[in-house]
């Protein structure tokens, strides 16, 4: 029976605080329901609780009851004979991660000899879990590029040649429609991860529909809609070369990340800090990516364009980095609270790694501001210095990707 004890996922945040009946308890009468209470609000899109007898047969009614946002119960409509019963549960925590576990209780006395059949909740295959993490990372990277690209076209690259701007708008549209595909895959794969399904079941409409009833599903559905509008607007801008509301439309993508992640569980200020943090990162990372791309595509106009665009991006980067540090520090304080938390928690250790990676970026930025930017602005940089600047920008993008 000890093998049935729940081991929460490493990424799970909801913790089971109590159950009725409790684990390994002996009750004198057949319970009318089995209830669970967690330390935070949970969602119940994929079955929630099941009760089995020792032979592996289900004895619950399948009727899920929600006494409160942090509680889940399943009804038992029949009288249970004496013996041992196994409860398996699977819920979605407030940060969209699935949490699963199991425990046992006994009616009057335990089944003799410990002869119960082991019953486990479904477990997500490792390949699907890895694929889901990859697609989530791709989705996040595309948002950074779309938002940063729209801002760069409005601020940094406004003096680029009309043909180049049209080409960049088309690339931005392609990234936006790629984001639509990535977000749709996130919805499908969230069904596989949250429900413990294979890919064939994840693509079924009833599974997708269940995901769309969750906070994660609604956030990514909004993301798909906004990305379509941004992509269509970028295509129109490629013909008229007018930005109008394109950067603001791109910024609307940012809350969809926070609404489906950890910040959603920490209150309104956490959402504000998180969205601000991602906006600054998008401006810095996506803006740099589009600026470098524009220089690579500019041909003979590359260095005249660099003399105008790089100083503008330099100012934008300084503002973005300052915002990134302030918002990130406030958000980190909300999670860690004390210096010990930097070493004692997973969040704290990841924060230290990010800080270690950001330091070389700041040094590269200082070098470019001190030496490369003034010469590019005066158009006095040698060919070697121009190539060195592009290599430094490429290094910055590589480190940003690691972060």
N, C-alpha and C positions, 0 to 999 in steps of 0.2 A: 504493500500500500504506500510505502514511503516514496516509491517511484512516481506516484501520481501527484506529488506535491508540486505546486506551480513554481516555475522559474521564469520571471518576467523577462521580456526582451530587453536587450541592452539599450534600446532606444525608447522603451516604454516610460511614460511619465505618470500614468494613472496607477495607483497602488490599491490593492484590495485591503480595506481596513477591517471589515468584519462580514460575516455571513451568518445566515440563519436557515438551517442548522449550521453549527460551526464545524470546522474540520475535526474529524475523528470523534465527534460527539456521539452519544447514545441517547436517542429520544424515546420516550415511552409510548407516544402515539404517532400515527402516520401524519406527517406535516401536510398542510394544504398548499404550501408553496415553498419555494427556495428563493431567498433574497440575498443580494450582495450590495454592499455599500463601499464606494471608493473615496479617495481623498480629493477628487475633483469631478467635474461633470464629464460624463461619458456618452458616447453615441452607440446605438444598438442596431446598426444596419445589417448585420450578418449573423443573426441567430441568437446571440447573447448567451443564453444558458440552456444546457441540456442535462437531463438526469437519466442515468442508466442503472439497470439492475446488474447483478453479478454475471448474468449471461450476455450482457451487451445490448439488451433490449431497452428501448426508451420507455420511460414511465411518466414523463411530464406531458402536459397537454399541448405544449408549444405556444401557449398564450403568454406573451411578454407583457409585463406590467411595469410602469415607471412611477413609483411612489414619489420620486424627486429626481432632479437632474443628475445627482451623483449615485442614485440607487437603481437597481434592476432586479426584477423578480419574475419567476415563471411559475405558473399554477400547476398543481397536481390534482387532477379531478377524481382519482380513485384512491382507495385505501391501500397503502403499501403493506405487504406482508413483512414479517420480521426478517432481518438480514442487513447486508451492507449495500449501500448505494453510492454511485460515483457521479459527481457533478463536474461537468466541463463548462468553461465559460470563455467567451471571446468578445471583447468590446473595443471601441475606438476611443482612445484618450483625447483630451482636449487639444493636443497638438497634432492630431491626425495619425498618430502611430497606433498600430494594433497591439493589444495586450491580451494575453491568454493564460489560462491556468486550469487547475483541477484540484479537487479535494474529495474526501469521502465522509459519509455519516452513516450511522447505523440506527435501524428501527428495532428497539427492544434489545437486540443482541447482534453481534457481528456474525457474518457468515463463517461457519467453522472451517478451520484449516487454511484460511486466507486464499480460498480457491476462486476469487473473483477474476474475471477476464479483465485484462488491462484495456482501458478505453482512453484514448487521447484525443485532444482537439486536433484539427487539421493544422498542418505546418506548411508554411510557404517554402517551395523549393528554393535552394540557394541561388540557382541561376536566375530565377524570376526576381528575387530580392535584389541581386546585383544589377540586373537590367533596369529595375525600377529606380535605383539610386543613380545610375548613369543617365537615364532619361530626365530625372529631376534636375541633375546638374546641367544637362544640356538646355533644359527649359530655362533655368536661371541664367545661364550664359547668354542665351538669345535675348532675354529681357534686358540684360545689361547693354548688349550691343544695340538693340532697337532704341532704347531710351537715350543712351549716350550718343548714338548716331544722329537721332533727331535733333538733339541739343547742339551737337557739333555742326550740323548743317545750318542751324540757325545762327550760331555765334562765331564759330571758328572758321568755317568754310564758306562764308557768305560771299566772298570775293572770288571764289573759284570760277573757272570758265563755265559758261552755260552748259556745254556738252558734258563736262565732267560732273556738274551738279545733277544733271538728268540721269547720268549713269549711277551716281551714288544713291539717288532716290529710288532707282529700280532695285539696287542691291538691298536697300532698307526695306522695300516692299517684299523682296524674296525672304529676308530674315523674318519679317512679320508673319508671312504665311508658313514659314518653317516653324515658327512658334505655335501656330495653330495646330500643326501636326503633333508637335512635342507635348502640348497641353492635353490633346485628346488621348495620346498614349499614356500620359500620367493618370488620367481618369481610369482607363482600362486596367493599367497595372496596379493602381491603388485597390481596385476590386480584387485582384489576385492576391495581393499582400494582406489586405484586411480580412478577406474571407478564407485565406489559406487555399486558394484554388489554383488550378493549372491555367495555362493560357487559353485553352479552348473554352473553359467556363467563364473566364474573365471577359471574353468578347461577346458573351450572351447579353441580350438586352436587359434581362431581369437583374443581372449583376451590375451592369452599367447604371441602370435606374436606381439601384440601391446606393451606389456611390454618389449619385447626383442628389440624394436626400441628405447627404452629410455636408458639414461645413467645408470640407476639402473639395467635394464635388462642385458645390455652388461657386466656390472661389475660382476654380479652374474653368468652369463654364463662363464666368464673367471674363476670365483671361482670354478665352477663345474669341468671345464677341468683340472685346476691345482690340485684340490683335488683328482681326479681320478689318475693323474700321481703320486702324493705323496703316495696314497694308494697302487698302484701297485709297486712302488719303495720300500715301507716298506715291502711288502710281499716278494720281491726278497731279501731284506736285512735280513729277518728272516731266510732265507736258507743259504746265504753266510756270514751273520753277518758283512757285510761291509756297511758303511754308504755312502761313496762317496759324492754325491751331495744332499742327502736327506734334510739336514738343509736348504740349499740354496733354494731348491724347495719349502720348507715350507714357507720361508720368502716371496716368490712371492704371497702368499695369502693375505698379509697385505695390499697392495695397493687397492685390491678389496673392502675392507671395507671403506677406505677413499674416493675412487672414487664415492661411492654411498651415502656418508654422508655429514655432514656440512662442512668439510674441503674443499670440492670441490668448494664451493662458495667463498672461501677466498683467492685464489691465490696459486701460486706454493710453496711458503714458508710454507703456512699452511699445504699443503699436506706433505711436508718433515717433519715438526714437528709432524704431526699426525701419519704418518707411523713409525717414530722413537719412538714415545710415545707407540704405540701399540706393536712394536717389543720388547721394554723393558718390558712391561707388560706381554707379552707372555713368555719371558725368565724367568721372576720371577714367575708368577702364574703357567704356564704350566710346567716349570721346577721343581717347588716344588711339584706339583701334581704327576709328573712321578717319582720323587725321593722317595716320600712317598709310592707310589704304588710299586716301586721296593723293598723297604724295607719290605713291608707287604708280598710280594710274595717270598722273599728270603729264608724263612725258617731258617734253622740252620746257614746259612751264613749271616743272617741279620746284626748283629752288626759288624763283620769284614768288610762287605760291607759299613756299615754306617761310619766306621772309615776312609774309603777312599773317599766315595761319598759326605758326608756332608761338609767336609772342602772345596771341590771343588765347591759345590753349594754355600757355604757361600761367596766365592770370586765372583762368578757369580752374586749372589744376590746384593752385594754391588755395582757392576758396573751397574746392571740393575736399581736399585733404584736411583742412581745418574743420570743416563740418563733419567729415568722417571720424576724426579723432574725438570730437566733442560728443556726437551722438553715440558712437561706439563705446566710449567710456561710461556714459550714463546708462546705456543698455547693459553693459558688462557689470556695472555696480548693482543693478537690479537683480541680476542672476547670482552673482558671487557674494556680495555684501561685505566680505572680509578678505584680507590678503591670504589667509590660509586656504580659502576656496580656490585660489589660483592653482594650487597644487593638489588639493584634495578632491576636486570635482572634474568630471570630463569636460564640462563647459570651460572651466578655468584653464585646463591644460591646452585645449584647442585655442583659447584666446592668447595664451603665451606663444604658441606656434605662429599664429597670425601676426602678432607683434614682431616676432623675430623675422618674419618674411617682409613686413612692411618697412623695416629699418633700411634694408638695401635699396628699396624703391625711393625712399626719401633722399638717400645719398645720391642716387642717380639723378633724381629731380633737381637737387641742389647743384650738381655738376653741370647739368644742361642749362639751368638758369644762369649760372655764373659764367660759363664759357661758350656753350653752343648757341644759345638763343640770341645774345647780342650780335654775334658774327652773322648768323642767319638773317637777322633783321637788317643788318647793313649790307647783306649780300656779299660779304668778304670771306666767307668760309671756303676753305680749300676743298678739293674733291675728297681728300682723305678725311677731313673733318665732317663733311656731309655724310659720308658712309659711316663714320663713327657714330654720328647722331642717329642714323637709322638703326644701327646695331644696338645702341643703347635703348632706343624705343622698343625694339623687338625683345630685348632682355626684360624690360619693364612688363611687357605684355605676358611673357612667359611666367614671370613671378606672380603677376596678378591672377593668371589662370590657376596657379598652385594654391593661392589664397582662396 
